[in-house]
Amino acid sequence: MNAETPPGDILDRLSATLAARRGADPETSYAAKLLARGPDAILKKIGEEVAELIMASKDGQATEIVFEAADVLFHVMTLLAFHGLSIEDVRRELARREGTSGIAEKRARQAK
């Protein structure tokens, strides 16, 4: 991969890799081990990584913010893979919301 590779491509590749790790030998990869441990383990990691992202943001260190944000995305995508979902499912939802006021979208959810 180089600097010209569009960001979506890496997310698609990561999503495919995580899907392939479902049911794989937990001794073969970190993702397979996390997926085998189930949603509670994945959610715990998401919480830890979000806390680290918050601290990096408070410190204002751009490099650390990017590093921790990547960790958060990886673990969220691992959770998606656990549930048989992918980054494409998230893209579709974001596309559905595009052009809708965040305030209006939130009101519509609360009205249900």
N, CA, C and O of each residue as an XYZ file, in Angstrom:
448
protein
N       0.842     -1.181      0.000
C       0.000      0.000      0.000
C       0.878      1.232      0.000
O       1.949      1.233      0.607
N       0.434      2.287     -0.678
C       1.184      3.531     -0.673
C       0.256      4.691     -0.357
O      -0.936      4.501     -0.116
N       0.816      5.897     -0.361
C       0.057      7.093      0.026
C      -1.112      7.361     -0.914
O      -2.067      8.030     -0.518
N      -1.066      6.856     -2.161
C      -2.150      7.103     -3.105
C      -3.326      6.136     -2.953
O      -4.370      6.345     -3.571
N      -3.180      5.098     -2.154
C      -4.263      4.138     -1.978
C      -5.420      4.802     -1.245
O      -5.236      5.303     -0.135
N      -6.616      4.817     -1.847
C      -7.763      5.455     -1.178
C      -8.066      4.778      0.164
O      -7.957      3.557      0.274
N      -8.445      5.556      1.183
C      -8.723      4.980      2.496
C      -9.773      3.878      2.471
O      -9.667      2.917      3.233
N     -10.782      3.992      1.613
C     -11.817      2.972      1.551
C     -11.267      1.601      1.228
O     -11.772      0.588      1.711
N     -10.241      1.574      0.415
C      -9.657      0.287      0.037
C      -9.110     -0.465      1.248
O      -9.343     -1.668      1.367
N      -8.406      0.191      2.130
C      -7.854     -0.484      3.300
C      -8.983     -0.943      4.219
O      -8.890     -2.016      4.815
N     -10.028     -0.164      4.343
C     -11.154     -0.577      5.184
C     -11.846     -1.800      4.602
O     -12.253     -2.699      5.338
N     -11.979     -1.835      3.284
C     -12.575     -3.012      2.644
C     -11.697     -4.242      2.851
O     -12.191     -5.324      3.167
N     -10.391     -4.063      2.668
C      -9.478     -5.199      2.859
C      -9.495     -5.673      4.303
O      -9.512     -6.876      4.562
N      -9.490     -4.732      5.249
C      -9.536     -5.110      6.661
C     -10.836     -5.832      6.977
O     -10.831     -6.825      7.704
N     -11.937     -5.351      6.445
C     -13.234     -5.981      6.670
C     -13.222     -7.419      6.158
O     -13.713     -8.325      6.832
N     -12.668     -7.627      4.979
C     -12.586     -8.976      4.407
C     -11.676     -9.872      5.251
O     -11.987    -11.042      5.471
N     -10.572     -9.331      5.715
C      -9.655    -10.106      6.553
C     -10.331    -10.515      7.847
O     -10.222    -11.665      8.272
N     -11.030     -9.577      8.478
C     -11.712     -9.895      9.739
C     -12.792    -10.947      9.519
O     -12.957    -11.843     10.347
N     -13.527    -10.850      8.421
C     -14.552    -11.856      8.121
C     -13.906    -13.231      7.960
O     -14.463    -14.241      8.391
N     -12.731    -13.262      7.338
C     -12.024    -14.530      7.142
C     -11.504    -15.100      8.458
O     -11.278    -16.305      8.565
N     -11.315    -14.252      9.450
C     -10.794    -14.699     10.741
C     -11.877    -15.315     11.636
O     -11.567    -15.967     12.633
N     -13.139    -15.105     11.275
C     -14.230    -15.730     12.041
C     -14.081    -17.237     11.932
O     -14.042    -17.785     10.830
N     -13.999    -17.888     13.045
C     -13.867    -19.337     13.048
C     -12.455    -19.826     12.791
O     -12.222    -21.034     12.787
N     -11.501    -18.924     12.575
C     -10.104    -19.334     12.369
C      -9.491    -19.728     13.709
O     -10.036    -19.419     14.768
N      -8.380    -20.394     13.649
C      -7.658    -20.827     14.841
C      -7.206    -19.603     15.636
O      -6.449    -18.782     15.117
N      -7.658    -19.464     16.889
C      -7.285    -18.304     17.708
C      -5.778    -18.173     17.935
O      -5.296    -17.105     18.311
N      -5.042    -19.250     17.709
C      -3.591    -19.183     17.868
C      -2.908    -18.552     16.668
O      -1.712    -18.265     16.711
N      -3.669    -18.331     15.586
C      -3.060    -17.846     14.351
C      -3.059    -16.328     14.216
O      -2.241    -15.778     13.479
N      -3.961    -15.644     14.913
C      -3.997    -14.184     14.795
C      -4.708    -13.565     15.990
O      -5.528    -14.197     16.656
N      -4.364    -12.311     16.235
C      -5.011    -11.545     17.306
C      -6.507    -11.429     17.026
O      -7.322    -11.614     17.929
N      -6.870    -11.124     15.786
C      -8.288    -10.961     15.435
C      -9.055    -12.257     15.661
O     -10.158    -12.234     16.209
N      -8.489    -13.377     15.250
C      -9.156    -14.667     15.451
C      -9.348    -14.945     16.936
O     -10.389    -15.459     17.346
N      -8.352    -14.609     17.734
C      -8.442    -14.818     19.182
C      -9.546    -13.947     19.775
O     -10.341    -14.416     20.590
N      -9.593    -12.684     19.367
C     -10.611    -11.769     19.879
C     -12.009    -12.211     19.441
O     -12.947    -12.198     20.238
N     -12.141    -12.596     18.185
C     -13.432    -13.070     17.682
C     -13.881    -14.330     18.424
O     -15.067    -14.484     18.716
N     -12.954    -15.222     18.728
C     -13.290    -16.459     19.441
C     -13.729    -16.169     20.871
O     -14.531    -16.913     21.435
N     -13.216    -15.106     21.454
C     -13.574    -14.767     22.834
C     -14.969    -14.149     22.927
O     -15.573    -14.135     23.999
N     -15.473    -13.645     21.820
C     -16.850    -13.170     21.784
C     -17.039    -11.693     22.015
O     -16.076    -10.951     22.207
N     -18.303    -11.266     21.993
C     -18.609     -9.834     22.023
C     -18.168     -9.130     23.300
O     -17.754     -7.972     23.243
N     -18.245     -9.787     24.437
C     -17.835     -9.099     25.668
C     -16.365     -8.697     25.620
O     -16.010     -7.593     26.032
N     -15.516     -9.582     25.123
C     -14.089     -9.271     25.001
C     -13.857     -8.152     23.992
O     -13.029     -7.268     24.212
N     -14.587     -8.196     22.894
C     -14.439     -7.166     21.867
C     -14.925     -5.822     22.405
O     -14.270     -4.798     22.205
N     -16.058     -5.823     23.079
C     -16.594     -4.581     23.652
C     -15.654     -3.998     24.697
O     -15.500     -2.779     24.781
N     -15.034     -4.844     25.484
C     -14.063     -4.373     26.475
C     -12.905     -3.666     25.777
O     -12.467     -2.602     26.214
N     -12.406     -4.266     24.681
C     -11.315     -3.648     23.931
C     -11.756     -2.324     23.316
O     -10.987     -1.363     23.302
N     -12.976     -2.263     22.811
C     -13.471     -0.999     22.253
C     -13.468      0.071     23.340
O     -13.024      1.195     23.109
N     -13.961     -0.279     24.518
C     -13.976      0.678     25.626
C     -12.582      1.157     25.986
O     -12.365      2.350     26.196
N     -11.637      0.232     26.056
C     -10.247      0.599     26.373
C      -9.673      1.528     25.308
O      -9.028      2.529     25.620
N      -9.915      1.184     24.064
C      -9.349      1.981     22.968
C      -9.996      3.363     22.878
O      -9.320      4.344     22.568
N     -11.293      3.445     23.147
C     -11.957      4.753     23.151
C     -11.395      5.622     24.274
O     -11.170      6.817     24.083
N     -11.167      5.023     25.444
C     -10.576      5.779     26.553
C      -9.191      6.301     26.164
O      -8.843      7.439     26.479
N      -8.403      5.470     25.480
C      -7.076      5.903     25.039
C      -7.181      7.012     23.996
O      -6.355      7.924     23.978
N      -8.193      6.940     23.126
C      -8.405      8.000     22.138
C      -8.779      9.307     22.827
O      -8.302     10.375     22.445
N      -9.619      9.221     23.824
C      -9.999     10.417     24.579
C      -8.773     11.070     25.202
O      -8.598     12.286     25.122
N      -7.935     10.263     25.815
C      -6.729     10.810     26.456
C      -5.781     11.411     25.419
O      -5.194     12.466     25.658
N      -5.628     10.759     24.288
C      -4.766     11.294     23.233
C      -5.306     12.636     22.737
O      -4.541     13.564     22.475
N      -6.625     12.726     22.611
C      -7.236     13.972     22.166
C      -7.031     15.077     23.192
O      -6.727     16.216     22.836
N      -7.198     14.737     24.464
C      -6.986     15.734     25.518
C      -5.548     16.242     25.509
O      -5.292     17.411     25.798
N      -4.603     15.346     25.172
C      -3.195     15.736     25.103
C      -2.887     16.515     23.826
O      -1.857     17.183     23.740
N      -3.778     16.432     22.834
C      -3.612     17.182     21.597
C      -2.487     16.692     20.702
O      -1.975     17.447     19.876
N      -2.097     15.427     20.861
C      -0.998     14.879     20.073
C      -1.567     14.205     18.821
O      -2.133     13.115     18.901
N      -1.416     14.850     17.678
C      -2.023     14.369     16.438
C      -1.634     12.927     16.112
O      -2.491     12.128     15.737
N      -0.374     12.594     16.250
C       0.078     11.237     15.924
C      -0.610     10.213     16.808
O      -1.038      9.166     16.324
N      -0.721     10.498     18.085
C      -1.381      9.575     19.010
C      -2.882      9.499     18.756
O      -3.480      8.431     18.883
N      -3.485     10.611     18.402
C      -4.922     10.617     18.083
C      -5.188      9.687     16.903
O      -6.113      8.876     16.947
N      -4.385      9.800     15.854
C      -4.553      8.946     14.677
C      -4.318      7.485     15.057
O      -5.089      6.615     14.651
N      -3.275      7.206     15.823
C      -2.956      5.839     16.243
C      -4.115      5.228     17.022
O      -4.525      4.101     16.744
N      -4.642      5.961     17.989
C      -5.737      5.443     18.811
C      -7.036      5.348     18.026
O      -7.820      4.424     18.243
N      -7.280      6.296     17.111
C      -8.478      6.223     16.272
C      -8.428      4.968     15.397
O      -9.450      4.314     15.187
N      -7.242      4.636     14.891
C      -7.094      3.402     14.098
C      -7.405      2.181     14.954
O      -8.042      1.241     14.479
N      -6.963      2.182     16.210
C      -7.271      1.071     17.113
C      -8.777      0.955     17.345
O      -9.326     -0.146     17.354
N      -9.444      2.101     17.532
C     -10.895      2.087     17.738
C     -11.581      1.507     16.499
O     -12.441      0.634     16.616
N     -11.205      1.989     15.319
C     -11.818      1.483     14.090
C     -11.586     -0.012     13.925
O     -12.507     -0.743     13.562
N     -10.374     -0.474     14.186
C     -10.077     -1.898     14.071
C     -10.997     -2.716     14.967
O     -11.564     -3.718     14.532
N     -11.145     -2.290     16.216
C     -11.944     -3.075     17.154
C     -13.438     -2.979     16.854
O     -14.165     -3.953     17.050
N     -13.909     -1.823     16.383
C     -15.309     -1.708     15.966
C     -15.552     -2.617     14.756
O     -16.582     -3.286     14.675
N     -14.615     -2.638     13.832
C     -14.768     -3.509     12.670
C     -14.699     -4.980     13.068
O     -15.326     -5.823     12.427
N     -13.951     -5.293     14.108
C     -13.914     -6.665     14.622
C     -15.286     -7.041     15.174
O     -15.755     -8.160     14.964
N     -15.924     -6.121     15.871
C     -17.272     -6.366     16.391
C     -18.259     -6.569     15.239
O     -19.109     -7.458     15.292
N     -18.142     -5.742     14.203
C     -18.996     -5.924     13.028
C     -18.808     -7.322     12.450
O     -19.782     -8.009     12.145
N     -17.560     -7.738     12.301
C     -17.275     -9.066     11.743
C     -17.852    -10.165     12.626
O     -18.367    -11.159     12.116
N     -17.772    -10.000     13.933
C     -18.335    -10.992     14.843
C     -19.812    -11.213     14.539
O     -20.312    -12.337     14.585
N     -20.500    -10.112     14.228
C     -21.940    -10.176     13.970
C     -22.268    -10.424     12.491
O     -23.425    -10.324     12.084
N     -21.248    -10.748     11.695
C     -21.476    -11.032     10.281
C     -21.735     -9.786      9.455
O     -22.331     -9.862      8.381
N     -21.292     -8.643      9.948
C     -21.464     -7.374      9.252
C     -20.116     -6.893      8.738
O     -19.076     -7.459      9.073
N     -20.143     -5.842      7.920
C     -18.897     -5.316      7.374
C     -18.936     -3.797      7.352
O     -19.947     -3.174      7.677
N     -17.816     -3.226      6.962
C     -17.744     -1.771      6.833
C     -18.716     -1.279      5.765
O     -19.161     -0.133      5.818
N     -19.046     -2.125      4.805
C     -20.011     -1.741      3.774
C     -21.395     -1.494      4.373
O     -22.126     -0.618      3.910
N     -21.753     -2.260      5.396
C     -23.032     -2.032      6.069
C     -23.053     -0.645      6.715
O     -24.074      0.042      6.693
N     -21.939     -0.250      7.280
C     -21.828      1.075      7.900
C     -21.855      2.153      6.826
O     -22.502      3.187      6.997
N     -21.152      1.915      5.714
C     -21.183      2.880      4.603
C     -22.608      3.115      4.114
O     -23.014      4.253      3.878
N     -23.363      2.028      3.963
C     -24.754      2.169      3.493
C     -25.578      3.010      4.471
O     -26.385      3.842      4.058
N     -25.368      2.787      5.762
C     -26.114      3.572      6.753
C     -25.704      5.031      6.707
O     -26.556      5.915      6.797
N     -24.418      5.296      6.570
C     -23.963      6.692      6.471
C     -24.511      7.343      5.202
O     -24.889      8.514      5.220
N     -24.557      6.590      4.104
C     -25.118      7.119      2.857
C     -26.602      7.430      3.025
O     -27.098      8.427      2.501
N     -27.306      6.571      3.759
C     -28.734      6.798      4.004
C     -28.933      8.101      4.771
O     -29.897      8.830      4.535
N     -28.016      8.386      5.687
C     -28.139      9.594      6.508
C     -27.619     10.846      5.821
O     -27.932     11.959      6.244
N     -26.833     10.681      4.770
C     -26.213     11.836      4.113
C     -27.265     12.836      3.671
O     -28.288     12.471      3.091
N     -26.999     14.086      3.950
C     -27.910     15.150      3.562
C     -29.048     15.372      4.541
O     -29.867     16.272      4.353
N     -29.103     14.556      5.586
C     -30.122     14.719      6.613
C     -29.508     15.447      7.785
O     -28.416     15.103      8.237
N     -30.191     16.431      8.267
C     -29.714     17.153      9.442
C     -29.537     16.179     10.597
O     -30.411     15.352     10.856
N     -28.418     16.275     11.283
C     -28.185     15.426     12.452
C     -29.264     15.614     13.501
O     -29.660     14.659     14.170
N     -29.736     16.828     13.646
C     -30.788     17.116     14.623
C     -32.089     16.432     14.197
O     -32.766     15.815     15.019
N     -32.439     16.543     12.908
C     -33.663     15.909     12.400
C     -33.564     14.391     12.492
O     -34.534     13.722     12.849
N     -32.388     13.845     12.170
C     -32.203     12.392     12.216
C     -32.364     11.881     13.640
O     -32.980     10.837     13.857
N     -31.820     12.600     14.605
C     -31.934     12.188     16.003
C     -33.388     12.278     16.471
O     -33.861     11.393     17.183
N     -34.091     13.327     16.083
C     -35.513     13.462     16.448
C     -36.330     12.299     15.884
O     -37.213     11.766     16.557
N     -36.025     11.907     14.634
C     -36.764     10.813     14.002
C     -36.545      9.510     14.763
O     -37.476      8.717     14.902
N     -35.332      9.276     15.258
C     -35.043      8.068     16.025
C     -35.778      8.101     17.365
O     -36.271      7.073     17.828
N     -35.851      9.269     17.983
C     -36.509      9.385     19.289
C     -38.018      9.226     19.178
O     -38.671      8.805     20.132
N     -38.572      9.559     18.022
C     -40.015      9.481     17.810
C     -40.486      8.022     17.654
O     -41.677      7.743     17.788
N     -39.574      7.111     17.376
C     -39.955      5.703     17.136
C     -40.288      5.003     18.415
O     -40.627      3.820     18.401
